[in-house]
Amino acid sequence: MSKYIRAAISILLLAFIAWRTNWNDVAEKFANLHLAMWFAAMGVALIGTVVAAKRWQFFAEELGFKRTLAQYSAYSFIGMYFNLILPTSVGGDVMRIWYLDGRTGRKWAALASIFLDRLNGLLVLFAFACVGVLITPIELPLWIHASVWGVTGCAALGILALAIAQYWERVPNQRREQLKTMLRLLLVPRLFCSTTFMSVLAQFLGAVSLWFLGLSIDLDVPAAYYFVLASMVPLLTFLPLSINGMGVREAGTVLFLTPLGVDEESALTLAFLWFAGGVAISLLGGLVYAFGAFPKDASNEESRPPLRPSILEKASQE
């Protein structure tokens, strides 16, 4: 979708929200914000980012890259910064690939590590949403159950499509071999357990961070429901409908909170705090980008042989 269309959708959504909102109530909620809870939420979110970086490190090391957790964390923060300033959600991943490659000429392996990292994280995201609707101690509207199980079903179909694509002859042979290798790597028992544990921990911390934000404005929402909210709203922002999810995030937060009796102003306040927290962490990535000693030429680094380089990287040499 054209960036101009996405910008127009963001503007229309924000304008509609602004028209419906009682801004005096929003201002009052910000005035009564419990700052200690907001800072606690930011601290938990920072830990979650490092945990997600550790998950990426597991995949990258299996593909032959040798970096420290501090470097993976720095690359992740830089990626968040570029996600913020670029009108696309993949700009940060491009930067992570560039930094991990480090002028070694192994961009296909770097891309594979990002793909596997994203895929593992998304699968756990869907799982958390399903668990959330099952353990929330209040009755939820049917459409929330339908949306959660519906997107989970679509994700299952997507995984099935990937599994089929690796055998589809219309896909170039090199791409099929790359896909086979990545899917096989995703299911290596030891690696699957370690990366999935990190995904579960990262998603749990994300839900806890959002719960703390809710507590900072005294929202009366069951803690378990934040598993649903912290999963479904980010999924909405992944859709290429707006600029960096602006407007979609706010509308999605209102959509999923009003059935629980939360007024629109409180839901919007939570969405604004959520966005502000993301901006604060992304700007931290800007500082890392500005003052970090990156990129490092890793071409002479000692590392173990990459997994099947003839398959993952042959295309990069053509």
Sine and cosine of phi, psi and omega as CSV:
sin_phi,cos_phi,sin_psi,cos_psi,sin_omega,cos_omega
0.00,0.00,0.67,-0.74,-0.02,-1.00
-0.85,0.53,0.60,-0.80,0.01,-1.00
-0.90,0.44,-0.45,0.89,0.02,-1.00
-0.95,0.31,-0.61,0.79,0.05,-1.00
-0.92,0.40,-0.68,0.73,0.01,-1.00
-0.90,0.44,-0.63,0.78,0.05,-1.00
-0.90,0.44,-0.65,0.76,0.01,-1.00
-0.91,0.42,-0.65,0.76,0.03,-1.00
-0.90,0.45,-0.68,0.74,0.03,-1.00
-0.87,0.49,-0.71,0.70,-0.03,-1.00
-0.90,0.44,-0.68,0.73,-0.01,-1.00
-0.91,0.42,-0.68,0.73,0.01,-1.00
-0.90,0.44,-0.71,0.71,0.01,-1.00
-0.91,0.41,-0.61,0.79,0.03,-1.00
-0.91,0.42,-0.68,0.74,0.02,-1.00
-0.89,0.45,-0.69,0.72,0.03,-1.00
-0.89,0.46,-0.69,0.72,0.00,-1.00
-0.89,0.46,-0.60,0.80,-0.02,-1.00
-0.93,0.38,-0.57,0.82,-0.06,-1.00
-1.00,0.05,-0.23,0.97,-0.18,-0.98
-1.00,-0.02,0.65,-0.76,0.16,-0.99
-1.00,0.02,0.99,-0.15,-0.14,-0.99
-0.94,0.34,-0.35,0.93,0.08,-1.00
-0.91,0.41,-0.63,0.78,0.04,-1.00
-0.92,0.39,-0.65,0.76,0.04,-1.00
-0.89,0.46,-0.70,0.72,0.01,-1.00
-0.88,0.47,-0.62,0.78,0.01,-1.00
-0.91,0.41,-0.62,0.78,0.00,-1.00
-0.93,0.37,-0.62,0.79,0.07,-1.00
-0.91,0.40,-0.59,0.81,0.00,-1.00
-0.91,0.41,-0.51,0.86,-0.02,-1.00
-0.99,-0.15,0.28,0.96,-0.04,-1.00
-0.89,0.46,0.71,-0.70,0.09,-1.00
-1.00,0.09,0.99,-0.15,-0.12,-0.99
-0.88,0.48,-0.55,0.83,-0.01,-1.00
-0.87,0.49,-0.64,0.77,0.01,-1.00
-0.94,0.34,-0.59,0.81,0.02,-1.00
-0.90,0.43,-0.69,0.72,0.02,-1.00
-0.92,0.40,-0.58,0.82,0.07,-1.00
-0.89,0.46,-0.66,0.75,0.03,-1.00
-0.88,0.48,-0.66,0.75,0.00,-1.00
-0.92,0.38,-0.61,0.79,0.04,-1.00
-0.90,0.44,-0.67,0.74,0.03,-1.00
-0.91,0.42,-0.65,0.76,0.01,-1.00
-0.89,0.45,-0.62,0.79,0.04,-1.00
-0.90,0.44,-0.68,0.73,0.03,-1.00
-0.89,0.46,-0.65,0.76,0.02,-1.00
-0.87,0.49,-0.60,0.80,0.03,-1.00
-0.91,0.42,-0.65,0.76,0.03,-1.00
-0.92,0.38,-0.63,0.78,0.04,-1.00
-0.88,0.47,-0.69,0.73,0.04,-1.00
-0.89,0.46,-0.59,0.81,0.05,-1.00
-0.91,0.42,-0.59,0.81,0.04,-1.00
-0.91,0.42,-0.62,0.79,0.07,-1.00
-0.87,0.49,-0.71,0.71,0.04,-1.00
-0.87,0.48,-0.64,0.77,0.00,-1.00
-0.86,0.50,-0.65,0.76,0.01,-1.00
-0.86,0.52,-0.73,0.69,0.00,-1.00
-0.92,0.40,-0.70,0.71,-0.05,-1.00
-0.90,0.43,-0.63,0.78,0.02,-1.00
-0.91,0.41,-0.58,0.82,0.04,-1.00
-0.91,0.42,-0.41,0.91,0.03,-1.00
-1.00,-0.08,0.14,0.99,0.14,-0.99
0.99,-0.15,0.06,1.00,0.01,-1.00
-1.00,0.07,0.63,-0.78,-0.02,-1.00
-0.85,-0.53,0.98,-0.20,0.06,-1.00
-0.68,-0.74,0.25,-0.97,0.07,-1.00
-1.00,0.01,0.30,-0.95,0.05,-1.00
-0.88,0.48,-0.57,0.82,0.03,-1.00
-0.87,0.49,-0.63,0.77,0.02,-1.00
-0.93,0.36,-0.70,0.71,0.04,-1.00
-0.88,0.48,-0.63,0.77,0.03,-1.00
-0.90,0.43,-0.69,0.73,0.02,-1.00
-0.88,0.47,-0.70,0.72,0.02,-1.00
-0.88,0.47,-0.60,0.80,0.00,-1.00
-0.92,0.39,-0.68,0.73,0.03,-1.00
-0.90,0.43,-0.64,0.77,0.04,-1.00
-0.89,0.45,-0.65,0.76,0.05,-1.00
-0.87,0.50,-0.65,0.76,0.05,-1.00
-0.89,0.46,-0.60,0.80,0.03,-1.00
-0.89,0.46,-0.70,0.72,-0.02,-1.00
-0.96,0.28,-0.47,0.88,0.14,-0.99
-0.89,0.46,-0.54,0.84,-0.01,-1.00
-0.96,0.29,-0.68,0.73,-0.14,-0.99
-1.00,-0.02,-0.26,0.97,0.02,-1.00
-0.98,-0.18,0.55,-0.84,-0.05,-1.00
-0.98,0.18,0.66,0.75,-0.01,-1.00
-0.38,-0.92,0.46,-0.89,-0.01,-1.00
-1.00,0.00,-0.02,1.00,-0.01,-1.00
-0.97,-0.24,-0.11,0.99,0.00,-1.00
-0.87,0.50,-0.60,0.80,0.03,-1.00
-0.92,0.40,-0.59,0.81,0.04,-1.00
-0.92,0.39,-0.61,0.79,0.05,-1.00
-0.87,0.49,-0.66,0.75,0.02,-1.00
-0.92,0.39,-0.63,0.78,0.03,-1.00
-0.89,0.45,-0.65,0.76,0.04,-1.00
-0.89,0.46,-0.70,0.72,-0.04,-1.00
-0.89,0.46,-0.70,0.72,-0.01,-1.00
-0.93,0.36,-0.68,0.74,-0.02,-1.00
-0.91,0.41,-0.64,0.77,0.04,-1.00
-0.85,0.52,-0.67,0.74,0.09,-1.00
0.81,0.58,0.57,0.82,0.01,-1.00
0.90,0.43,0.47,0.88,0.06,-1.00
-1.00,-0.02,-0.16,0.99,-0.05,-1.00
0.98,0.22,0.34,0.94,-0.05,-1.00
-0.92,-0.40,0.70,0.72,-0.08,-1.00
-0.91,0.41,-0.49,0.87,0.02,-1.00
-0.93,0.37,-0.64,0.77,0.07,-1.00
-0.92,0.40,-0.63,0.78,0.04,-1.00
-0.89,0.45,-0.67,0.74,0.04,-1.00
-0.89,0.46,-0.65,0.76,0.01,-1.00
-0.88,0.48,-0.63,0.77,0.00,-1.00
-0.90,0.44,-0.62,0.78,0.03,-1.00
-0.93,0.37,-0.69,0.72,0.01,-1.00
-0.85,0.52,-0.74,0.67,-0.01,-1.00
-0.92,0.40,-0.62,0.78,0.03,-1.00
-0.88,0.47,-0.73,0.68,0.01,-1.00
-0.90,0.44,-0.70,0.71,-0.06,-1.00
-0.90,0.43,-0.71,0.70,0.03,-1.00
-0.88,0.48,-0.69,0.73,0.01,-1.00
-0.90,0.43,-0.64,0.77,0.00,-1.00
-0.91,0.41,-0.64,0.77,0.01,-1.00
-0.88,0.47,-0.67,0.75,0.04,-1.00
-0.94,0.35,-0.55,0.84,0.06,-1.00
-0.85,0.52,-0.74,0.67,0.04,-1.00
-0.88,0.47,-0.66,0.75,-0.01,-1.00
-0.89,0.46,-0.64,0.77,0.00,-1.00
-0.91,0.42,-0.63,0.78,0.03,-1.00
-0.88,0.47,-0.67,0.74,0.01,-1.00
-0.90,0.43,-0.71,0.71,0.03,-1.00
-0.89,0.46,-0.62,0.78,-0.02,-1.00
-0.87,0.49,-0.71,0.70,-0.01,-1.00
-0.93,0.36,-0.43,0.90,-0.01,-1.00
-0.98,0.20,-0.55,0.84,-0.10,-0.99
-0.97,-0.23,-0.11,0.99,0.06,-1.00
-0.87,0.49,0.81,-0.58,-0.16,-0.99
-0.98,0.18,0.17,0.98,0.06,-1.00
-0.83,-0.56,0.35,-0.93,-0.01,-1.00
-0.96,0.28,0.78,-0.62,0.00,-1.00
-0.98,-0.22,0.50,-0.86,0.04,-1.00
-0.86,0.51,0.47,-0.89,-0.04,-1.00
-0.86,0.51,-0.57,0.82,-0.07,-1.00
-0.92,0.39,-0.48,0.88,0.05,-1.00
-0.94,0.35,-0.71,0.71,0.08,-1.00
-0.86,0.52,-0.70,0.71,-0.05,-1.00
-0.90,0.44,-0.65,0.76,-0.02,-1.00
-0.93,0.38,-0.67,0.74,-0.01,-1.00
-0.91,0.41,-0.77,0.63,-0.02,-1.00
-0.95,0.32,-0.47,0.88,0.04,-1.00
-0.92,0.40,-0.75,0.66,-0.01,-1.00
-0.93,0.37,-0.51,0.86,0.06,-1.00
-0.92,0.40,-0.64,0.77,0.07,-1.00
-0.89,0.45,-0.65,0.76,0.05,-1.00
-0.89,0.46,-0.62,0.79,0.04,-1.00
-0.90,0.44,-0.65,0.76,0.03,-1.00
-0.89,0.46,-0.64,0.77,0.05,-1.00
-0.91,0.41,-0.59,0.81,0.04,-1.00
-0.90,0.44,-0.67,0.74,0.05,-1.00
-0.90,0.44,-0.64,0.76,0.04,-1.00
-0.89,0.46,-0.64,0.77,0.02,-1.00
-0.89,0.45,-0.63,0.77,0.06,-1.00
-0.89,0.45,-0.67,0.75,0.00,-1.00
-0.90,0.45,-0.59,0.81,0.01,-1.00
-0.96,0.28,-0.61,0.79,-0.07,-1.00
-0.88,0.48,-0.49,0.87,-0.02,-1.00
-0.93,0.37,-0.23,0.97,0.04,-1.00
-0.91,-0.41,0.02,1.00,-0.07,-1.00
-0.99,0.16,0.87,-0.49,-0.13,-0.99
-0.93,0.38,-0.33,0.94,0.01,-1.00
-0.96,0.27,-0.29,0.96,0.10,-0.99
-0.99,0.14,0.73,-0.68,0.01,-1.00
-0.78,0.63,0.59,-0.80,-0.11,-0.99
-0.84,0.53,-0.68,0.73,-0.01,-1.00
-0.88,0.47,-0.64,0.77,0.01,-1.00
-0.92,0.39,-0.63,0.78,0.02,-1.00
-0.90,0.44,-0.66,0.76,0.02,-1.00
-0.92,0.40,-0.63,0.78,0.06,-1.00
-0.89,0.46,-0.70,0.72,-0.01,-1.00
-0.90,0.43,-0.67,0.74,0.05,-1.00
-0.85,0.52,-0.70,0.71,-0.02,-1.00
-0.90,0.43,-0.69,0.73,-0.03,-1.00
-0.92,0.40,-0.69,0.72,0.01,-1.00
-0.91,0.41,-0.60,0.80,0.07,-1.00
-0.90,0.43,-0.67,0.74,0.01,-1.00
-0.89,0.45,-0.61,0.79,-0.01,-1.00
-0.87,0.50,-0.50,0.87,-0.11,-0.99
-0.97,-0.24,0.13,0.99,0.12,-0.99
-0.87,0.50,0.85,-0.52,-0.16,-0.99
-0.77,0.63,-0.79,0.62,-0.04,-1.00
-0.88,0.48,-0.72,0.69,-0.03,-1.00
-0.93,0.36,-0.64,0.76,0.01,-1.00
-0.87,0.49,-0.69,0.72,-0.02,-1.00
-0.91,0.42,-0.71,0.70,-0.04,-1.00
-0.93,0.37,-0.69,0.73,-0.02,-1.00
-0.95,0.31,-0.61,0.80,0.02,-1.00
-0.93,0.38,-0.60,0.80,0.08,-1.00
-0.87,0.50,-0.69,0.73,0.02,-1.00
-0.91,0.42,-0.61,0.79,0.04,-1.00
-0.90,0.43,-0.69,0.72,0.03,-1.00
-0.88,0.48,-0.70,0.71,-0.01,-1.00
-0.91,0.42,-0.69,0.73,0.00,-1.00
-0.89,0.45,-0.69,0.72,0.00,-1.00
-0.93,0.37,-0.62,0.79,0.06,-1.00
-0.88,0.48,-0.70,0.71,0.02,-1.00
-0.90,0.43,-0.59,0.81,0.06,-1.00
-0.89,0.45,-0.65,0.76,0.03,-1.00
-0.93,0.38,-0.64,0.76,0.04,-1.00
-0.90,0.44,-0.67,0.75,0.04,-1.00
-0.86,0.51,-0.70,0.72,0.02,-1.00
-0.92,0.39,-0.61,0.80,0.06,-1.00
-0.87,0.49,-0.69,0.73,0.04,-1.00
-0.88,0.48,-0.63,0.77,0.05,-1.00
-0.89,0.46,-0.65,0.76,0.06,-1.00
-0.89,0.46,-0.67,0.74,0.04,-1.00
-0.90,0.43,-0.49,0.87,-0.03,-1.00
-0.92,0.40,-0.34,0.94,0.06,-1.00
-0.87,-0.49,0.33,0.94,0.11,-0.99
0.87,0.50,0.65,0.76,0.07,-1.00
-0.96,0.29,0.69,-0.72,0.04,-1.00
-0.99,-0.11,0.97,0.22,-0.03,-1.00
-0.78,-0.63,0.74,-0.67,0.03,-1.00
-0.84,0.55,0.66,-0.75,-0.04,-1.00
-0.84,0.54,-0.61,0.79,-0.04,-1.00
-0.89,0.46,-0.47,0.88,-0.05,-1.00
-0.94,0.35,-0.35,0.94,0.04,-1.00
-0.92,0.39,-0.36,0.93,0.15,-0.99
-0.87,0.49,-0.64,0.77,0.02,-1.00
-0.95,0.33,-0.76,0.65,-0.07,-1.00
-0.89,0.46,-0.68,0.73,-0.04,-1.00
-0.95,0.31,-0.18,0.98,0.04,-1.00
-0.98,-0.21,-0.74,0.68,-0.15,-0.99
-0.96,0.28,-0.65,0.76,-0.02,-1.00
-0.91,0.41,-0.72,0.69,0.09,-1.00
-0.85,0.52,-0.59,0.81,0.05,-1.00
-0.88,0.47,-0.62,0.78,0.05,-1.00
-0.90,0.44,-0.62,0.79,-0.04,-1.00
-0.95,0.31,-0.33,0.94,0.06,-1.00
-0.94,0.34,-0.38,0.93,0.00,-1.00
-0.92,0.40,0.70,-0.72,-0.04,-1.00
-0.98,0.22,0.85,0.52,-0.06,-1.00
-0.96,-0.29,-0.30,0.95,-0.09,-1.00
-0.54,-0.84,0.06,-1.00,0.04,-1.00
-1.00,0.09,0.93,-0.37,0.03,-1.00
0.81,0.59,0.51,0.86,0.05,-1.00
0.97,0.25,0.09,1.00,-0.03,-1.00
-0.91,0.43,0.75,-0.66,-0.06,-1.00
1.00,-0.02,-0.73,0.68,0.03,-1.00
-0.92,0.38,-0.67,0.74,0.00,-1.00
-0.87,0.49,-0.73,0.69,-0.03,-1.00
-0.92,0.40,-0.71,0.71,0.00,-1.00
-0.91,0.42,-0.64,0.77,0.01,-1.00
-0.91,0.42,-0.64,0.77,0.02,-1.00
-0.89,0.45,-0.70,0.71,0.05,-1.00
-0.89,0.46,-0.69,0.72,-0.03,-1.00
-0.85,0.53,-0.68,0.73,-0.08,-1.00
-1.00,0.03,-0.17,0.98,0.00,-1.00
-0.98,-0.22,-0.53,0.85,-0.04,-1.00
-0.88,0.48,-0.54,0.84,0.07,-1.00
-0.89,0.45,-0.29,0.96,0.03,-1.00
-1.00,-0.06,0.17,0.99,0.03,-1.00
1.00,0.07,0.18,0.98,0.03,-1.00
-0.99,0.12,0.76,-0.65,0.01,-1.00
-0.95,0.32,0.37,-0.93,-0.09,-1.00
-0.87,0.49,-0.61,0.79,-0.02,-1.00
-0.90,0.44,-0.65,0.76,0.04,-1.00
-0.92,0.39,-0.67,0.74,0.02,-1.00
-0.89,0.46,-0.67,0.74,0.02,-1.00
-0.91,0.40,-0.64,0.77,0.04,-1.00
-0.86,0.50,-0.68,0.74,0.06,-1.00
-0.88,0.47,-0.68,0.73,0.01,-1.00
-0.88,0.47,-0.66,0.75,0.01,-1.00
-0.91,0.41,-0.65,0.76,0.03,-1.00
-0.91,0.41,-0.62,0.78,0.03,-1.00
-0.88,0.47,-0.73,0.69,0.01,-1.00
-0.91,0.41,-0.67,0.74,0.00,-1.00
-0.88,0.47,-0.63,0.78,0.04,-1.00
-0.90,0.44,-0.67,0.74,0.05,-1.00
-0.89,0.46,-0.64,0.77,0.03,-1.00
-0.90,0.43,-0.68,0.73,-0.02,-1.00
-0.87,0.49,-0.70,0.72,0.00,-1.00
-0.93,0.35,-0.61,0.79,0.03,-1.00
-0.91,0.42,-0.62,0.78,0.03,-1.00
-0.92,0.39,-0.50,0.86,0.14,-0.99
-0.87,0.49,-0.63,0.77,0.09,-1.00
-0.89,0.46,-0.54,0.84,0.08,-1.00
-0.89,0.45,-0.61,0.79,0.05,-1.00
-0.92,0.39,-0.64,0.76,0.05,-1.00
-0.89,0.46,-0.66,0.75,0.01,-1.00
-0.90,0.45,-0.64,0.76,-0.07,-1.00
-0.97,0.25,-0.58,0.81,-0.15,-0.99
-0.90,-0.43,-0.10,0.99,0.02,-1.00
-0.97,0.22,0.50,-0.87,-0.01,-1.00
-1.00,0.07,0.93,0.36,-0.03,-1.00
-0.78,-0.63,0.40,-0.92,-0.11,0.99
-0.99,0.14,0.46,-0.89,0.06,-1.00
-0.99,-0.11,0.70,-0.71,0.05,-1.00
-0.96,0.28,0.95,-0.30,-0.07,-1.00
-0.99,-0.14,0.22,0.98,-0.11,-0.99
-0.90,0.43,-0.43,0.90,-0.02,-1.00
-0.96,-0.27,0.17,0.99,-0.01,-1.00
-0.93,0.37,0.56,-0.83,0.12,-0.99
-0.97,0.25,0.81,-0.58,0.06,-1.00
-0.48,-0.88,0.42,-0.91,0.00,-1.00
-0.97,0.23,0.33,-0.94,-0.06,-1.00
-0.85,0.53,0.67,-0.74,0.00,-1.00
-0.92,0.38,0.42,-0.91,0.02,-1.00
-0.94,0.34,0.90,-0.44,0.07,-1.00
0.73,0.69,0.85,0.52,-0.04,-1.00
-0.87,0.49,-0.48,0.88,-0.02,-1.00
-0.90,0.44,-0.42,0.91,-0.01,-1.00
-1.00,-0.06,-0.75,0.66,-0.10,-1.00
-0.95,0.30,-0.44,0.90,-0.17,-0.99
-0.86,-0.52,-0.06,1.00,-0.04,-1.00
-0.86,0.50,-0.61,0.79,-0.04,-1.00
-0.91,0.42,-0.51,0.86,-0.03,-1.00
-0.95,0.32,-0.25,0.97,-0.04,-1.00
-0.99,-0.12,-0.05,1.00,-0.04,-1.00
-0.99,0.16,0.00,0.00,0.00,0.00
